Amino acid sequence: QVQLVESGGGLVQAGGSLRLPCAASGGTFGNYFMGWFRQAPGKEREFVAAIDRRGEGTYYTDSLNGRFTISRDNAKNTVDLQMNNLKSEDTAVYYCAGRPWYYSTDDATYDIWGQGTQVTVSS
């Protein structure tokens, strides 16, 4: 079973950037479709971005307007989320997650999760 550990969260001013690395261990990372989700205080967890097993297809929630980029390196067992032009509404706990093989934006279908990393954007 793959295990995931996120890092890179922190406090940033609006308009700034952060990169969230997620390191995988303990399994065949290349078999997993990977996603990033976030949960803001008092809100449900929501889909942010996802990437297919080969890193050839990427998917984003519409509200991002191109500010975030997801990427993966199967040789290093990592999936990263680059976040630019951050806004106060991006404040949330960000989770890296994986599911076997195929595309999904539904968090209920992901079966491996990291512990989460807090991102706080000050206005």
MORA-V361792 format. One record per backbone hydrogen bond with DSSP energy under -0.5 kcal/mol. NH is the residue of the N-H (numbers start at 1). CO is the residue of the C=O. Records with the same first field share a line. If there is no record, write none. Layout:
# MORA-V361792
NH=CO, CO
This chain:
# MORA-V361792
3=25
5=23
7=21
10=118
12=120
14=122
15=86
16=13
18=83
20=81
21=19
22=79
23=5
24=77
25=3
29=27
31=28
32=29
33=99
34=51
35=97
36=49
37=95
38=46
39=93
43=40
46=38
48=36
49=36
50=59
51=34
52=57
55=52
59=50
61=48
64=61
65=62
67=64
69=82
71=80
73=78
76=73
77=73
78=73
79=22
80=71
81=20
82=69
83=18, 81
84=67, 82
85=15
86=16
90=87
91=88
92=119
93=39
94=92, 117
95=37
97=35
98=112
99=33
101=31
102=100
107=105
109=106
110=107
111=98
112=98
114=96
117=94
119=92
120=10
122=12, 120
